[in-house]
Amino acid sequence: MADPNAREYVGGFGKFRHYSEPSTPANHDVVTPNNDTPYSWAWLDLRAEPWVLSVPAVPKDRYYVMQLVDLFTHNFAYVGVRATVLRRAIT
């Protein structure tokens, strides 16, 4: 059973949780957290319909990536600087 009081609790399906506090050795949510990297995640139920992901404009000198991972922790897609630039170069 999910514990809403647990630090790791995201808040149910369809809600993003954003982490802005510095990481310490006690943090185990991300394998190797960086203190200069903001982390966010969400559990999205895709059975009934797709979700639309929109990303704001990011300056060209900034790096960003959104990693899409299934429940088995397999990376199945990325949205970000490298993926977007590559797609623009192909089309």
N, C-alpha and C positions, 0 to 999 in steps of 0.2 A: 504494500500500500504506500502511496506517495505521501510524504510528510511535508505539508506546506510551510512548516517552520524551518526545514532544512536549508542550509546555505545553497545547495545545489538545485533546489526546486525552481523550475523555470516558470511555473504559473499556469500550466495546462497547455493544451494544443492551441496553436495560432497566436502565441504571445512571444515576442522577442524579449530576452533578458539581456541587459547590457551591464558589463562589469567595468567600472572606472577606477576602482581602488587599486593601489599597488599590490602586486603579488608578493607572497612570502613563501618560505619553504613549506608552510602548512597548506598551501593551495595545491589541490590535486585535480582540479577541474580540467586543466590543460596540462599536457605532459611536461612541457618545458615553457612555462609562461614567461613573457617578456614584460618588463615594466613600462616599455614605451609603445606597447601594442594594446589598443582597446579590444576587448573580446565581447562578442554577443553571440547568442544562439537561441534557437527556437525549435520546438517539436511541431512539425506541420503535417497534418493528416491529408494526404493526397488521394484518398480513396474516392471521395465524392466529386471533387473538382480540382483543377490545378490552381496554384497560387501565382499571382503576378508579382515578380520581384522588380522593383525599380531602384536604380542606383543614382544618386545625385551626381552632377558634374564634378569631376575631381581634377584639380590642376595637373598638368602633364608631368610636373616634377615630383608628384606624390605617388606612392605605391599603395595599392589596396588589393585585397583579394577576399572573396567570399567562397569558402569551401563548402560544398554540399556533400553530406555524408549520410549513408543509410544506417539502419539500426545495427548492422553488423560491422560498422565503422569502415565500410568501403567508400572511398572517395569516388563519386560518380560524375561530378562536374565541378567547374570553377567559374566564377564571375569575377573579373578583375582586370587589372592593367594588361597583363600578358595575354589573357584570353580575348579581351576586347581588341587589342592591337592586332593580334593574329587574325581574328575574324575580319577586321577591316582590310588587312593586307590580302586576304584570299578573295574577297568579293569585289 
